[in-house]
Amino acid sequence: MKKAAIIGGTGYGAIELIRLLQSHKEIQLTKIISQSQAGEDLSSTYPHLSVIITKKMESLDLEELKKEIDILFLATPAGVAKNIIPSFQDTSVQCIDLSGDFRLTGEEYSEWYGKEPASAEVLEKAVFGLSDIFTEDIKTASIISNPGCFPTAALSALIPLIDGDKIQTKGIRIDAKTGISGAGKGLSEKTHFSTTNENVIPYKIGQHQHIPEIERYASKFAGKDLKVSFTTHLVPMTRGLMCTIYADIKQRETTASILNYLEEYYQEKSFVRILPEGIFPTTKGVAGSNFCDIGAYVDERTNNLVVVSAIDNLVKGAAGQAIQNANIMNGWEETMGLEFIPVFP
């Protein structure tokens, strides 16, 4: 059994990692690192973990981690992981970063995150961990850059269509919505109950840091620079994320032909579900699970394709995909520790 540690142990991504790792047969969580709450019980912040998690949170000791763990999950804010992961380059420790520190080029990171980027040497080694697309690259990686939640949903729908030359790459529009947990644990006026309740809030229009991430990896399959129009909305639910994508069809297609193509593209992938014609994803349909549900409709009148993808932002959009990547890196079944159905109702 491999030993794992989580750095950033009190954020929502970390708490979801802890929940999911409890049922993993090959990973034992031995350390939870929180600089701000070292020495405290995790249950003092999250009472639902009482009795279940009894180990105290620890301060960061890189030398100790190098000796004692095999897998390191970093559930830290942007700008932290890039300073920690280089310390593990000469070790056998596998690093999986849930932040955005390794998803972009150095220039893009500086522009969109407003921080100093990781070194070019480490960026080159990092593999983008979109599990169901870049599986072969992930198998031999030592550093995984876990995708953002929006890019996971958007790219899972877009990449097959671009790869199969099904859509025009100009004029792609993505309408995205996420629950409040997507904003993290920190408090703000925007996430205050009085603001979010019975309200839908557009935010970061044209400025969201996931824009270059979507464009970068979609462009790899387009064979040219691709730009998307991307609009995000905060909706009054705790978890869940949905992307509705609009694109022009290249050649004559029907809803059935697009769905058949997507079914074939993902036929060996356990966590992507292509829904039947006339059925579309819902956030409730994937809640608490590692599934990405995809539905599609071809408007033959306008020659336009509408694709809808839905994920749980904390599972497939963060912790679940991180564990899926750990499974791939170690040659285990991709579904290990993730074999549960969505929570309903």
C-alpha positions in Angstrom: 0.0 0.0 0.0 1.3 3.5 -0.9 1.4 6.2 1.7 0.0 9.6 0.8 0.0 13.2 2.2 -2.2 16.1 1.5 -0.8 19.7 1.7 -3.6 22.3 2.2 -5.6 20.0 4.4 -8.6 22.2 5.3 -9.9 23.4 2.0 -12.9 21.8 0.2 -10.6 20.0 -2.3 -8.6 18.4 0.5 -11.7 17.4 2.5 -13.1 15.7 -0.6 -9.7 13.9 -1.1 -9.9 12.7 2.5 -13.4 11.4 2.0 -12.6 9.5 -1.2 -9.3 8.1 0.0 -11.0 6.4 2.9 -12.3 3.7 0.6 -9.1 3.3 -1.5 -7.5 -0.1 -1.4 -4.0 0.9 -2.4 -3.5 4.4 -0.8 -3.1 5.1 2.9 -3.5 8.7 3.9 -0.8 9.2 6.6 -0.3 13.0 6.8 -2.6 16.0 6.5 -0.5 19.2 6.3 -2.0 22.6 7.3 0.5 25.3 8.3 -2.2 27.4 9.8 -3.8 24.6 11.9 -0.9 22.3 12.7 -1.4 20.4 15.9 -5.2 20.6 15.7 -7.7 17.9 15.1 -9.3 18.0 11.6 -12.6 17.4 13.3 -12.3 20.8 15.1 -12.9 22.4 11.7 -15.0 19.7 10.2 -17.0 17.9 12.9 -18.4 15.4 10.4 -15.0 13.7 10.5 -15.1 13.0 14.2 -13.9 9.5 15.0 -13.2 8.9 11.3 -10.1 11.0 11.0 -8.2 11.0 14.3 -4.7 12.1 13.2 -3.8 15.7 13.9 -2.8 18.1 11.2 0.9 18.7 10.8 3.2 21.5 9.7 5.1 21.2 6.5 8.4 19.3 6.7 9.7 18.6 3.2 12.6 16.3 4.3 10.2 14.2 6.3 7.7 13.9 3.5 10.5 12.8 1.1 11.3 9.9 3.4 7.8 8.8 4.4 5.4 9.2 1.5 4.9 7.9 -2.0 2.1 10.2 -3.3 1.7 13.9 -2.6 -1.6 15.7 -3.2 -1.4 19.5 -3.2 -4.7 21.1 -2.5 -3.3 24.6 -2.0 -4.1 28.1 -3.4 -2.4 29.2 -6.6 1.2 30.1 -6.1 2.1 27.5 -3.4 2.6 24.2 -5.2 5.2 25.7 -7.7 7.5 26.3 -4.7 7.1 22.9 -3.2 7.1 20.4 -6.0 10.6 21.2 -7.2 11.9 19.8 -3.9 10.6 16.3 -4.9 12.2 16.2 -8.4 15.1 13.9 -7.3 12.8 11.5 -5.4 10.3 8.8 -6.3 7.4 10.8 -4.8 4.5 11.3 -7.2 3.1 14.8 -7.1 -0.5 15.7 -8.0 -1.3 19.4 -7.9 -4.9 20.5 -7.7 -4.1 24.2 -8.2 -3.4 26.0 -11.5 0.4 26.3 -11.0 1.4 23.9 -13.8 -1.5 24.1 -16.3 -0.2 27.0 -18.4 3.0 28.2 -19.9 5.0 30.6 -17.7 3.9 33.6 -19.8 0.2 32.6 -19.6 0.5 32.0 -15.9 2.0 35.4 -15.2 -0.7 37.1 -17.3 -3.8 35.3 -15.9 -2.7 34.5 -12.3 -0.6 37.6 -11.7 2.1 35.6 -10.1 5.7 34.4 -10.8 5.4 31.1 -12.7 7.1 27.8 -11.9 10.5 27.1 -13.5 10.5 26.1 -17.2 12.2 22.8 -16.2 9.4 21.7 -13.9 6.7 23.0 -16.2 8.1 20.8 -18.9 7.8 17.7 -16.7 4.2 18.4 -15.6 1.5 16.4 -17.5 -2.0 17.8 -17.8 -4.2 15.3 -15.9 -7.4 15.3 -17.9 -7.7 11.6 -17.1 -10.0 10.4 -19.9 -8.1 12.1 -22.7 -4.4 12.1 -21.7 -4.3 8.6 -20.2 -1.1 7.5 -21.9 0.9 10.5 -20.9 -0.3 10.2 -17.3 0.9 6.6 -17.0 4.6 7.7 -17.1 4.3 11.1 -15.3 5.8 12.0 -12.0 4.0 15.4 -11.8 0.4 15.8 -12.6 -1.3 19.1 -13.1 -4.9 18.4 -12.3 -7.3 20.3 -14.6 -9.5 23.0 -13.3 -13.2 22.2 -12.8 -14.5 24.2 -15.8 -11.8 22.9 -18.2 -12.6 19.4 -17.1 -16.3 19.7 -18.1 -15.6 21.9 -21.2 -12.7 20.0 -22.7 -14.3 16.6 -22.1 -17.1 17.7 -24.4 -15.0 19.8 -26.9 -11.9 17.7 -27.5 -13.6 14.7 -29.1 -15.5 17.0 -31.4 -12.4 18.9 -32.4 -10.3 15.7 -32.7 -12.9 14.2 -35.0 -13.2 17.4 -37.1 -16.9 17.6 -36.3 -17.1 21.3 -35.5 -15.8 24.7 -36.7 -13.1 25.9 -34.3 -14.0 29.5 -34.7 -16.9 31.0 -32.7 -17.1 28.3 -30.0 -19.2 29.7 -27.1 -19.3 28.2 -23.6 -21.9 29.1 -21.0 -20.8 27.7 -17.6 -22.4 27.6 -14.2 -21.0 26.4 -10.9 -22.1 26.0 -7.3 -20.9 28.0 -4.4 -18.2 25.5 -3.3 -16.4 26.3 -6.6 -15.4 29.6 -5.0 -13.6 27.8 -2.2 -13.9 28.0 1.6 -13.0 31.7 1.9 -15.8 34.1 2.7 -16.8 37.0 0.5 -19.7 39.3 -0.3 -20.3 37.4 -3.5 -20.6 34.1 -1.7 -22.7 35.4 1.2 -26.0 33.6 1.6 -28.0 36.9 1.2 -26.2 37.5 -2.1 -26.3 34.0 -3.6 -29.7 32.8 -2.5 -32.3 32.9 -5.3 -29.8 34.6 -7.5 -27.6 33.8 -10.6 -24.4 35.9 -10.8 -22.2 36.2 -13.9 -18.6 36.8 -12.9 -15.1 37.1 -14.4 -16.4 37.6 -17.8 -13.5 37.5 -20.3 -11.1 37.3 -17.3 -11.5 33.9 -15.9 -8.2 32.0 -15.4 -9.6 28.9 -16.9 -10.0 30.5 -20.4 -6.3 30.0 -21.4 -6.4 26.5 -20.0 -9.4 25.5 -22.2 -7.8 27.2 -25.2 -4.4 25.7 -24.7 -5.5 22.1 -24.6 -8.3 22.4 -27.2 -5.7 24.0 -29.5 -3.5 20.9 -29.3 -6.2 18.9 -31.0 -7.2 21.7 -33.4 -3.6 22.0 -34.7 -3.8 25.8 -34.4 -4.5 28.5 -31.9 -8.1 28.4 -30.9 -10.1 31.0 -29.0 -13.4 30.5 -27.1 -16.0 32.8 -25.7 -16.4 31.7 -22.0 -18.9 33.0 -19.5 -19.2 31.8 -16.0 -22.1 32.1 -13.6 -22.4 31.4 -9.8 -25.7 29.6 -9.0 -27.3 29.0 -5.6 -26.3 25.4 -5.0 -23.5 23.9 -3.0 -21.8 21.7 -5.6 -22.2 20.9 -9.2 -21.0 22.4 -12.5 -22.4 22.6 -16.0 -21.1 23.8 -19.4 -23.4 24.4 -22.3 -21.3 24.7 -25.4 -22.4 26.0 -28.8 -20.5 25.4 -32.0 -21.1 25.3 -35.8 -21.1 21.9 -37.4 -18.6 21.3 -40.2 -20.5 18.8 -42.3 -24.0 17.5 -42.2 -24.7 15.7 -38.9 -27.6 14.6 -36.8 -28.1 14.3 -33.1 -27.8 10.6 -33.4 -24.6 10.7 -35.4 -22.9 13.0 -32.9 -24.0 10.9 -30.0 -22.8 7.7 -31.7 -19.5 9.3 -32.4 -19.1 10.4 -28.7 -20.1 6.9 -27.5 -17.4 5.4 -29.7 -14.8 8.0 -28.6 -15.3 7.2 -24.9 -16.3 3.6 -25.2 -13.4 2.4 -22.9 -13.8 5.2 -20.3 -15.6 4.3 -17.2 -16.3 7.9 -16.0 -17.7 9.5 -19.1 -21.4 8.8 -19.8 -22.9 9.8 -23.1 -26.6 10.2 -22.5 -29.3 9.0 -25.0 -30.9 11.3 -27.5 -33.3 13.7 -25.9 -31.7 13.3 -22.4 -29.4 16.0 -21.1 -27.1 16.1 -18.1 -28.1 17.6 -14.8 -25.8 18.6 -11.9 -27.9 16.4 -9.6 -27.2 13.4 -11.9 -23.5 13.5 -11.1 -23.5 14.8 -7.5 -20.9 13.2 -5.3 -19.5 11.1 -8.1 -16.6 11.1 -10.5 -18.8 10.9 -13.6 -18.9 13.5 -16.5 -22.2 13.3 -18.2 -22.5 14.6 -21.8 -25.6 15.2 -23.9 -25.9 16.7 -27.4 -28.4 18.2 -29.8 -27.9 19.1 -33.5 -30.1 22.0 -34.6 -30.3 21.1 -38.3 -32.2 24.3 -39.0 -29.2 26.5 -38.0 -26.4 23.9 -38.5 -25.5 24.4 -34.8 -24.4 21.9 -32.2 -25.3 22.2 -28.6 -23.3 20.0 -26.2 -24.0 19.9 -22.4 -21.6 18.5 -19.9 -22.0 18.2 -16.2 -19.7 17.2 -13.3 -19.4 17.5 -9.6 -16.9 20.3 -9.3 -15.3 18.9 -6.1 -15.0 15.3 -7.4 -14.5 15.0 -11.1 -13.5 18.7 -11.1 -10.9 18.2 -8.4 -10.3 15.4 -5.9 -11.9 12.5 -7.8 -9.9 13.2 -10.9 -6.7 13.5 -8.8 -7.3 10.0 -7.5 -8.1 8.7 -10.9 -4.8 10.1 -12.1 -3.0 8.4 -9.1 -4.6 5.2 -10.2 -3.4 5.6 -13.8 0.1 6.5 -12.7 0.4 3.4 -10.6 -1.2 0.9 -13.0 -4.3 0.3 -10.8 -7.8 0.1 -12.1 -8.9 3.7 -12.9 -12.1 3.2 -10.9 -10.4 2.2 -7.7 -11.6 4.2 -4.7 -14.2 5.9 -7.0 -16.7 3.2 -7.4 -19.8 4.8 -6.1 -23.0 6.1 -7.7 -24.2 9.7 -7.6 -26.1 10.9 -4.6 -29.8 11.2 -5.3 -32.1 12.9 -4.5 
